[in-house]
Amino acid sequence: MANSIIEQQPRYDQLPVGQEIIYVISNDDAVANQTKVKFVAEVHISSGNPPVMSSTDDIIGTFKTTPNNAGVGIFDFRNIVENYVKADNMAADGSAYKTATTTADTPHALHLIDKFSKNNNVVRYLRIQFKVEYLNTTTNIVELAAGTAVESELNSIFNGYLKYTDVLNLGSGPNASDFGYNLAIFNLSGPTNRFLTNASTTQYANTEDYGTLSMLTPDNYLAKIILTYYDSTGSSLGTETVNKNGPTGAYGTWNVQAKRQMLHFGCFPGNLQNWSSTFQGLLVAANPVTSYKVQAASTTGASISQGYTININCPNGKGYESIRLT
């Protein structure tokens, strides 16, 4: 029997689970010549390296559908795969809080991290093998049809959402039926790329506030985070560099493990006070720091993200104690 064909699949390999994850499968030979045909989807989701399709270790389920009037099977896996990712509430092992390393015995909330944290639950890999089953009229047994298997492209799924205003991009040529959302702007590689947030690039925070920024890292562009401190006149008070490596809570060598495809970075004043003697000193200096910029950089120091400016609230500026709500 002829191989099945994937007529439609997600256009891009990075998928926020808040989007439709639709596949359309055809096998004209089976539909025309066999009885009780069903399309079978064997879904693999892995939390480490990409799934090994010959292994059963990362199969999370097998799903079936019958051909519609056009003779194709349609699957939408959104409601399935979104159960396999979730927010990181706790920091990953190897990160730190007030220079104490995070371990299973000494866990820390993610927003308290000193520098970097890998992700634990946000990113997973998805790949699907599609097959055909039919009724063998000789044996009167439903069985899988040999030679009909076809595998989808490898996708990374992450705990993300989409807005109704996000632009849907359609494919072209033989992939004209594919659609998806281009997330290239969030893959750090140039000065216009963004951290994984729709928050303003200018933030306001109290000196004791904690907060993190998250970033997609599907390649090895990211090498460091550069912090540039400013006084009330906007003049630079110097810079501080946090290298992406094991001691800072990240990793030295990038690879395809899911936990290395997204990093969190603690960048608010509370996080910096955990470890940075430079920042601590500038807070009480005669010419104190009043704002600073957070920017991702490559090994050469070239910017690979937009700069995010955090203005430090003056505690007595309004005559009342300031409180950050979120």
Sequence and secondary structure as in RCSB ss.txt:
>XXXX:A:sequence
MANSIIEQQPRYDQLPVGQEIIYVISNDDAVANQTKVKFVAEVHISSGNPPVMSSTDDIIGTFKTTPNNAGVGIF
DFRNIVENYVKADNMAADGSAYKTATTTADTPHALHLIDKFSKNNNVVRYLRIQFKVEYLNTTTNIVELAAGTAV
ESELNSIFNGYLKYTDVLNLGSGPNASDFGYNLAIFNLSGPTNRFLTNASTTQYANTEDYGTLSMLTPDNYLAKI
ILTYYDSTGSSLGTETVNKNGPTGAYGTWNVQAKRQMLHFGCFPGNLQNWSSTFQGLLVAANPVTSYKVQAASTT
GASISQGYTININCPNGKGYESIRLT
>XXXX:A:secstr
    EEEE BSSSEEETTS  EEEEE HHHHHH EEEEEEEEEEEESSS   TT STTEEEEEEE   TTSEEEE
E HHHHGGG     B  TT EETTEE  SSS  BGGG SSEEE SSSEEEEEEEEEEEEEETTTTEEEE TT  E
E   EEEES    TTS  EE  GGGTT EE   GGGB SSTT   S  S SEEEE TT   EEEEE SSS   EE
EEEEE TTS EEEEEEEE SGGGTS SS  S GGGSEEEEE SHHHHHHH HHHHHHHSSSS   EEEEEEE TT
  B S  EEEEE  TTTTSS      
